[in-house]
Amino acid sequence: MVDKLFIERPKAGLRALLVFSSKVDSSLATLVELEELVGSAGLETVAIVINPRKIPHPKSLVGSGKLQEICDQASQFDAGIIVFSEDLSPSQEKNIEQAAQRRVLGRTGLILEIFAQRARTHEGKLQVELAQLQHAASRLVRGWTHLDRQRGGSGKGQGASAGLSGDGETQLEADQRQLRARTKKVNQRLAKVQRQRKQNRKARQRSETATVALAGYTNSGKSTLFNALSHADVHAADQLFATLDPTLRQIRLPLTGKMILSDTVGFIRALPHTLIEAFKATLEEVTHSALILHVVDAAASEKQERITEVNKVLKEIGADQIPQLLVLNKSDLLEMEIPVIRRDSAGKPISVTVSALVGQGLDAMLTCIDELLAGELVQTVVTLNPEQGMIRAKCFKMGLVIREVTHDTGIIDLHMRIGKRNLSILNSALMQR
């Protein structure tokens, strides 16, 4: 559907000319990140043009001289596509494409191309299509060089006799109508997905199963960590946005019992708002989690900047108040040793250093997760009647029992180590029986 809106645009090749704006806000992509995005899209960088202009030109973003340089470089290196490090307005894209006779992509368009390649599940494809439709909505006007009338009045009937026969529907209006209809249909399907996810979350809440969400900058190793913890086979690669589709797995912890681990789409600087809107169904797993594992590439030179960008997105989706554990991943690439677990003044873990690739520090991380989910741990004795065998079985299943003492009367004393929150839930269950 979306491709039909661009049938008159120049065909894109795999050789890309990059235009990097060096004077724009630092929240936008660095040159290295732009090259990584281009590579993740399956494109080959053949040349780079630096645009030092501070104030963007309204017609072409760059000045006339720089635009000519871009056109010349594209011809010289036979680049089929020109990629800009920032977003372009619809008219800017159109003007540059007309001047260079090559396909032009801004930052959001490039990320959408990657997302379209990565989505594998039905839900992921729906989310990507919605983002594409939202992005295309403002760009229909340059999708056609003509605005021919699709159909005119017949010249007959009462309207014609009164001289009121319509000119018909323009191609642009037809495209807008089709786009609105398709967007509505995709939104309806995604709403169904959201309802299903909501029902699944309610079921987990009833079973008192906590959800722990992986979040972090793209290519920080979230999927590799997910696979290492859950023994799953989620696609993981050393590239940006290697996986988009949400995945849930059950994991068992020594103290708090089972939990659900959720893998989510990676974040990036200035993540386009259309993507946040389109991926709401996926990101809701983060907003409803009991704990966020904020995964960071510990070897990245811009580690702190990336942490800040992820926290901005978490705040935008309403997940900034959820407890976090900072997971410093890829420790095998570090030259200096970092303490495995760092704690605050109250003894609560705030960060853990791991290497998901080689399995280093994973047990320490599970210990931290256990502590944070359990809350403040207490040792206590819970007394059960013989008919309360189901509660006894559940306590053993969750790994809470240290020792069991059975009296001649059938009364059972369970010596347990349990978090205060879980103890409150257990006491409520005992009172109901």
C-alpha positions in Angstrom: 0.0 0.0 0.0 2.6 2.5 1.0 4.9 1.8 -2.0 2.1 2.9 -4.4 2.3 6.4 -3.0 5.9 6.8 -4.3 5.7 5.2 -7.7 7.1 8.3 -9.4 10.1 8.7 -7.2 13.5 7.7 -8.5 14.4 4.0 -8.0 16.8 3.5 -5.1 20.0 1.5 -5.5 22.2 -0.1 -2.8 25.0 2.5 -3.1 24.4 5.4 -0.7 25.8 8.9 -0.5 25.6 10.2 3.1 25.0 13.9 3.9 25.9 14.6 7.5 24.9 17.9 9.1 27.7 18.7 11.5 26.1 21.8 13.1 22.8 20.3 14.2 21.6 19.5 17.7 23.8 16.8 19.3 20.7 14.8 20.1 20.7 13.7 16.4 22.8 10.9 15.0 26.6 11.0 15.0 28.3 10.2 11.8 29.3 6.8 13.1 25.7 6.1 14.0 24.5 7.3 10.6 26.9 4.9 8.9 25.7 2.0 11.2 22.1 2.8 10.3 22.9 2.8 6.6 24.7 -0.5 6.9 21.8 -2.0 8.9 19.5 -1.0 6.0 21.7 -3.1 3.7 23.2 -0.1 1.9 26.8 0.5 1.0 28.3 3.9 1.9 30.2 5.1 -1.2 30.8 8.8 -0.2 30.2 11.3 2.6 29.3 15.0 2.2 29.6 17.1 5.3 27.1 20.0 5.6 28.3 22.6 8.0 25.3 24.9 7.5 23.9 26.2 10.8 20.5 27.4 9.5 18.7 24.9 7.2 17.7 26.2 3.8 13.9 26.1 3.5 14.0 24.6 0.0 16.7 22.1 0.1 18.1 22.0 3.7 21.5 22.7 2.2 22.5 25.7 0.2 22.5 25.8 -3.6 26.3 25.3 -3.8 26.2 22.3 -1.4 23.3 20.8 -3.3 25.3 20.9 -6.5 28.2 19.2 -4.7 25.8 16.5 -3.5 24.5 16.0 -7.1 28.0 15.8 -8.5 29.2 13.3 -5.8 26.1 11.2 -6.4 26.9 11.0 -10.1 30.6 10.5 -9.6 30.2 7.5 -7.2 27.0 6.2 -8.9 25.0 6.5 -5.7 21.4 5.3 -6.1 20.2 6.9 -2.9 21.1 10.0 -0.9 20.7 9.6 2.9 20.6 12.7 5.2 21.4 12.6 8.9 18.3 14.6 9.8 14.7 14.7 8.7 13.7 16.6 5.7 10.4 18.3 5.0 8.3 16.8 2.1 9.1 19.8 -0.1 12.9 19.5 0.7 12.8 15.8 -0.2 11.0 16.6 -3.5 13.4 19.4 -4.4 16.6 17.4 -3.7 15.2 14.4 -5.6 14.4 16.5 -8.6 17.9 18.1 -8.6 19.8 14.9 -8.1 17.4 12.5 -9.9 18.1 10.0 -7.0 16.0 8.7 -4.2 16.4 10.7 -1.0 15.8 9.5 2.6 15.8 11.5 5.8 16.5 10.0 9.3 13.0 8.8 10.0 12.6 7.3 6.5 15.9 5.4 6.9 14.9 3.9 10.3 11.5 2.9 8.8 13.4 1.1 6.0 15.3 -0.9 8.6 12.2 -1.6 10.6 10.4 -2.9 7.5 13.2 -5.4 6.9 13.4 -6.6 10.5 9.7 -7.2 11.3 8.9 -10.9 11.2 5.7 -11.5 13.2 2.2 -10.3 12.2 2.2 -7.8 15.1 5.6 -6.4 14.2 4.7 -6.0 10.5 1.4 -4.2 11.5 3.4 -1.8 13.7 5.9 -1.0 11.0 3.2 -0.5 8.4 1.4 2.0 10.8 4.6 3.9 11.2 5.1 4.0 7.4 1.5 5.2 6.8 1.9 8.0 9.4 5.2 9.1 7.8 3.7 9.0 4.3 0.7 11.0 5.2 2.5 14.4 5.0 4.4 13.3 1.9 1.6 12.4 -0.5 1.8 15.8 -2.1 5.1 14.9 -3.7 4.2 11.4 -4.5 2.8 12.5 -7.8 4.1 15.0 -10.4 0.6 15.3 -11.8 -2.8 15.8 -10.0 -5.0 14.6 -12.8 -8.7 14.3 -12.3 -9.7 10.7 -11.7 -13.3 11.1 -12.9 -15.5 14.0 -13.9 -19.2 14.7 -14.0 -21.3 12.9 -16.6 -22.9 16.1 -17.9 -26.3 14.7 -17.3 -28.9 15.0 -14.6 -30.1 17.8 -12.4 -26.6 18.9 -11.3 -25.5 19.2 -14.9 -28.6 21.1 -16.0 -27.9 23.6 -13.2 -24.2 23.8 -14.3 -23.0 22.2 -11.1 -21.3 19.0 -12.4 -18.2 18.3 -10.2 -14.7 18.2 -11.5 -14.2 14.8 -9.9 -11.7 13.5 -7.4 -8.0 14.4 -7.8 -5.4 11.7 -7.6 -4.1 13.3 -4.4 -7.5 13.1 -2.8 -7.9 9.5 -3.9 -4.5 8.6 -2.3 -5.4 10.4 0.9 -8.7 8.5 1.1 -6.9 5.2 0.6 -4.3 6.0 3.1 -6.9 7.0 5.8 -8.8 3.8 5.2 -5.7 1.6 5.4 -4.5 3.5 8.6 -7.9 2.9 10.2 -7.7 -0.8 9.4 -4.2 -1.2 10.8 -5.1 0.7 13.9 -8.1 -1.6 14.4 -5.9 -4.7 14.1 -3.3 -3.3 16.6 -6.1 -2.4 19.0 -7.0 -6.1 19.0 -3.4 -7.0 19.7 -3.4 -4.5 22.6 -6.5 -6.1 24.1 -4.9 -9.5 23.8 -1.8 -8.3 25.6 -3.9 -6.7 28.3 -5.7 -10.0 28.9 -2.4 -11.8 29.1 -1.0 -9.2 31.6 -4.2 -9.6 33.8 -3.6 -13.4 33.8 0.0 -12.9 34.9 -1.1 -10.5 37.6 -3.6 -13.0 38.9 -0.9 -15.6 39.1 1.3 -13.0 40.9 4.0 -13.3 38.2 6.2 -10.2 37.8 7.3 -9.0 34.4 10.8 -7.7 33.9 11.4 -5.7 30.7 14.7 -5.3 28.8 15.1 -1.8 27.5 18.1 0.0 26.2 19.9 1.6 23.3 19.8 -0.3 20.0 22.7 -2.8 19.6 23.5 -2.8 23.4 23.1 -6.6 23.5 19.5 -7.0 24.8 18.6 -9.9 22.6 21.9 -11.7 23.4 21.2 -11.2 27.1 17.6 -12.4 26.6 18.8 -15.6 24.9 21.4 -16.2 27.7 18.9 -15.9 30.5 15.9 -17.7 28.9 17.8 -20.2 26.6 15.7 -18.8 23.8 16.8 -18.4 20.2 15.8 -14.8 19.5 17.6 -13.3 16.5 20.6 -11.3 17.7 23.3 -9.6 15.5 25.9 -6.8 15.8 23.7 -4.3 14.0 21.1 -1.6 14.9 17.5 -2.8 15.4 18.5 -6.5 14.9 15.1 -7.5 16.4 11.8 -5.7 16.6 9.3 -8.3 17.5 8.2 -8.5 21.2 9.2 -11.8 22.9 8.2 -13.1 26.4 9.8 -16.0 28.3 9.4 -17.4 31.8 12.4 -17.5 34.1 12.8 -19.0 37.6 14.4 -17.0 40.4 15.6 -18.5 43.7 13.7 -16.2 46.0 10.7 -14.8 44.1 10.0 -17.8 41.9 9.0 -17.4 38.3 9.1 -14.1 36.4 8.4 -13.1 32.8 11.3 -11.6 30.9 10.2 -9.3 28.0 12.5 -8.2 25.1 11.6 -5.0 23.4 12.7 -2.8 20.4 15.9 -0.9 20.9 15.9 2.9 21.4 18.0 5.5 19.5 18.7 9.2 19.7 15.7 11.3 18.8 13.6 8.2 18.2 10.9 9.3 15.7 7.6 10.0 17.4 5.7 8.0 14.7 7.7 4.9 15.8 6.8 5.4 19.5 3.1 5.8 18.5 3.2 2.7 16.2 5.0 0.5 18.8 2.7 1.3 21.7 1.5 -2.3 21.9 5.0 -3.5 22.3 6.2 -0.7 24.6 3.2 -1.3 26.9 5.1 -4.3 28.2 7.7 -1.9 29.5 5.2 0.5 31.1 3.5 -2.4 33.0 6.6 -4.1 34.1 7.7 -4.5 37.8 11.4 -3.8 36.9 13.3 -2.5 33.9 16.7 -3.9 33.0 18.3 -0.9 31.4 21.0 -2.6 29.2 24.0 -0.5 28.3 27.0 -1.2 26.0 29.6 -0.6 28.7 32.3 -0.4 26.0 30.6 2.4 24.0 32.3 5.8 24.0 29.0 7.6 24.3 27.7 5.4 27.1 26.3 8.2 29.3 24.6 10.0 26.3 22.9 6.8 25.4 21.7 6.2 28.9 20.2 9.7 28.8 18.4 9.1 25.5 16.9 5.9 26.7 15.6 7.6 29.9 14.0 10.3 27.7 12.0 7.7 25.8 11.1 5.8 29.0 9.7 9.1 30.3 7.8 9.8 27.1 6.0 6.4 27.3 5.3 6.8 31.1 7.8 4.3 32.4 10.2 6.7 34.1 8.8 5.8 37.6 9.4 2.1 37.3 12.4 0.7 39.2 15.6 0.2 37.1 18.6 -2.0 37.3 21.5 -0.7 35.1 23.0 -3.7 33.3 26.5 -2.8 32.0 26.8 -5.3 29.2 29.8 -6.3 27.0 32.2 -6.3 29.9 34.5 -8.7 27.9 35.4 -5.7 25.7 36.5 -3.5 28.6 40.2 -2.9 29.4 39.6 -2.1 33.0 37.7 -4.1 35.5 34.4 -2.7 36.9 32.8 -4.0 40.2 30.2 -6.7 39.3 27.5 -5.3 41.6 27.2 -1.6 42.7 24.8 -0.8 45.6 23.3 2.4 47.0 23.7 3.5 50.6 20.8 1.3 51.6 22.4 -1.8 50.1 20.0 -2.0 47.2 21.6 -3.0 43.8 21.7 -0.2 41.3 24.0 -1.7 38.6 25.5 -5.0 37.6 28.3 -5.7 35.1 27.8 -8.6 32.7 28.8 -10.1 29.4 25.9 -11.8 27.8 28.1 -13.2 25.1 30.4 -15.1 27.3 28.0 -15.6 30.3 30.0 -13.5 32.8 28.1 -12.0 35.7 24.7 -13.5 34.8 24.2 -15.2 38.2 25.0 -11.9 40.0 22.4 -10.2 37.8 19.7 -12.7 38.7 20.6 -12.2 42.3 20.0 -8.4 41.9 16.7 -9.0 40.1 15.6 -11.4 42.8 16.4 -8.8 45.5 14.6 -6.0 43.7 11.5 -8.0 43.0 11.3 -9.4 46.4 11.7 -6.1 48.2 13.1 -6.2 51.7 13.7 -9.8 52.6 12.6 -11.2 56.0 12.9 -14.7 57.6 9.7 -15.9 59.1 7.8 -19.1 60.0 4.4 -19.7 58.4 2.1 -22.3 60.0 -0.2 -24.3 57.7 -3.0 -26.7 58.4 -3.0 -30.1 56.7 -5.7 -28.9 54.2 -3.5 -26.0 53.0 -1.3 -28.2 50.9 -1.8 -26.1 47.8 -0.2 -23.1 49.6 2.6 -25.3 50.8 3.3 -26.6 47.3 3.3 -23.0 45.9 5.8 -21.9 48.5 8.1 -24.8 47.6 7.6 -24.1 43.9 8.7 -20.5 44.4 11.8 -21.6 46.2 10.9 -19.7 49.4 11.2 -22.5 51.9 14.4 -22.9 53.9 13.2 -25.7 56.2 10.0 -27.6 56.8 8.8 -29.0 60.2 5.8 -31.4 60.3 4.1 -32.0 63.7 2.2 -35.1 64.8 -1.0 -33.2 64.5 -0.4 -32.6 60.8 0.4 -28.9 61.4 3.3 -27.7 59.1 5.8 -25.0 60.0 7.5 -23.5 57.0 10.7 -21.6 57.8 10.9 -19.2 54.9 13.0 -16.4 53.4 10.6 -14.1 51.6 10.1 -10.5 50.5 7.8 -8.3 52.5 5.5 -7.8 49.5 5.1 -11.5 48.9 4.7 -12.2 52.6 1.8 -9.7 52.7 0.2 -11.6 49.7 0.7 -14.9 51.4 -0.8 -13.7 54.7 -3.9 -12.5 52.8 -4.2 -15.9 51.2 -4.0 -17.6 54.5 -6.7 -15.3 56.0 -9.1 -16.2 53.2 -8.9 -19.9 54.1 
